[in-house]
Amino acid sequence: MRIEPLGCGVELYVSDRHHFTTDTILLADFARVKNGERVVELGAGCGTIPLLMIRDNSPKEIFALEIQQDAVNLLSESIRHNLDSGIDNAALIHPIHGDIRGVRELFPAGSMDLVVCNPPYKLSGSGIGNPDDGKKTARHEVECTLEDVCAAAKWLLRFSGRFVLCQRPERLTDVLTTMRAYDLEPKRLRLVQGNAGKPPKLFLAEAKRGAKPGYMEVLPTLTVEDENGFTPEMRAIYGSYKDGHDNE
């Protein structure tokens, strides 16, 4: 276990099993949490996104739902550490050890404004399985499927509430069609590429609960790096976290 600074004095406990990547930073930025919102992150891991959210905003509360107890323990330690360091907003985060498929027993229907998820990127049985159970759960659809995630978001969100996730481009059709099947209408999409000479490696998508089908805003592709390292937009997204860190 070690400390990772997230900027503005906020710090996070991570481990070799539970940590974060650039994708996590991008998803937190794309979600655009608003002051006063009630938020759930599904599969919160060690809690990077909730801590980034309370660093820059004051949501009403954030519930961090995670099935792996050791990840929940890391977030609990991070909350205590930040409170001890004077980061009062850390009290807005509530770690919950639980299964995405059991949200009906954990939360009232329509009780959230925003649901965020960085789901497993690979279908169960695809690719080479990771012998580490924790990493396998994070990367493959072992403990939950895309349908499970969308069903949970539908239950949790109020009418017009937002559901935000990231995924690999090869699963774009799966994501958009599954969202719509669960009354989550895709309304915002952005592709992410490593540099200008490479195809996109990630997409960020936002859907609204109960919205009418129709216009979806497709944002300009985000480029992570150029010949000088991180692009100006990526540096802005990383914000104060980037201070003292090399390109990831």
ABEGO torsion letter per residue (X at the ends): XBBBBAEGGBBBBBBAABBBBAAAAAAAAAAGBBBGBBBBBBGAEAGAAAAAAAAABBBABBBBBBABAAAAAAAAAAAAAAAAAGBAAAAABBBBBBBAAAAAAABBBGABABBBBBBBABBBGBEBBBABAAAAAAABBAABBAAAAAAAAAAABBBGBBBBBBBBAAAAAAAAAAAAAAGBBBABBBBBBABAABBBABBBBBBBBGBBBEBBBBBBBBBABBAAEBBAAAAAAAEAAABGBBBX
